[in-house]
Amino acid sequence: MSWKLLLILNENEQLEFIGKSETGTTGQKEVSRYNIVNIKKQVTCKAEYHEGMQISGYMQTNCFVVQYDNTGSEMLRKSV
């Protein structure tokens, strides 16, 4: 299942990619940021997709999605 299906979207809202950042020497943590916009291209809320990779020991990936309302309050956090 795609992480995008976990988001709370109203009819006619869509994701608009803002950018991506990586941390760690080999990009062990990656955060992709999105605006959620309505049909008039007004930002109604924001979303982030976090993907982290643990490379010590055995390789393990941790992914989750966070959605914020238009005041910046967290309204959704789910593991993928």
C-alpha positions as CSV (number, residue, x, y, z in Angstrom):
1,M,0.0,0.0,0.0
2,S,1.3,3.4,-0.9
3,W,1.9,5.8,2.0
4,K,-0.1,8.5,0.1
5,L,-3.3,6.4,0.7
6,L,-2.9,7.0,4.5
7,L,-3.2,10.8,4.2
8,I,-6.5,12.6,5.0
9,L,-7.4,14.3,1.8
10,N,-10.6,16.1,0.9
11,E,-12.1,15.8,-2.6
12,N,-10.1,17.7,-5.2
13,E,-7.0,17.9,-2.9
14,Q,-3.7,16.7,-4.2
15,L,0.0,16.5,-3.2
16,E,2.5,19.0,-4.4
17,F,6.1,18.1,-4.0
18,I,8.2,20.7,-2.1
19,G,11.6,19.1,-1.7
20,K,13.7,16.4,-0.1
21,S,16.5,16.5,2.5
22,E,18.9,13.8,3.6
23,T,20.9,13.4,6.8
24,G,23.8,11.0,7.6
25,T,27.0,10.5,5.7
26,T,25.3,8.1,3.3
27,G,21.8,9.5,3.4
28,Q,20.5,7.2,6.2
29,K,17.5,9.4,6.8
30,E,15.5,11.0,4.0
31,V,12.5,13.3,4.4
32,S,10.3,14.3,1.5
33,R,8.0,17.3,2.0
34,Y,4.7,18.0,0.3
35,N,2.0,20.6,0.4
36,I,-1.6,19.5,0.1
37,V,-3.4,21.9,-2.2
38,N,-7.0,22.4,-3.2
39,I,-8.3,22.9,-6.7
40,K,-7.4,26.7,-6.4
41,K,-3.8,25.7,-5.5
42,Q,-4.2,27.0,-2.0
43,V,-2.2,25.1,0.7
44,T,-4.7,23.4,3.0
45,C,-2.1,21.3,5.0
46,K,1.3,19.7,4.7
47,A,2.7,16.2,4.7
48,E,6.1,14.5,5.2
49,Y,7.3,11.1,4.3
50,H,10.2,9.9,6.4
51,E,12.4,7.0,5.4
52,G,15.3,5.9,7.6
53,M,17.8,3.1,7.1
54,Q,19.8,1.5,9.9
55,I,23.0,0.2,8.4
56,S,24.8,-1.1,11.5
57,G,24.2,-4.7,12.2
58,Y,21.6,-5.9,9.7
59,M,19.9,-3.5,7.3
60,Q,16.5,-2.2,8.5
61,T,14.2,0.4,7.1
62,N,11.8,2.5,9.1
63,C,9.2,4.5,7.2
64,F,6.4,6.7,8.4
65,V,4.2,9.6,7.2
66,V,3.2,12.7,9.1
67,Q,0.4,15.1,8.2
68,Y,0.1,18.6,9.7
69,D,-3.0,20.9,9.5
70,N,-2.7,24.5,8.4
71,T,-1.7,25.7,11.9
72,G,1.2,23.2,12.0
73,S,-0.4,20.8,14.5
74,E,0.2,17.1,13.8
75,M,-3.0,15.5,12.7
76,L,-1.7,12.1,11.5
77,R,1.4,9.9,12.1
78,K,1.4,6.4,10.8
79,S,4.1,3.8,10.1
80,V,4.3,2.4,6.6
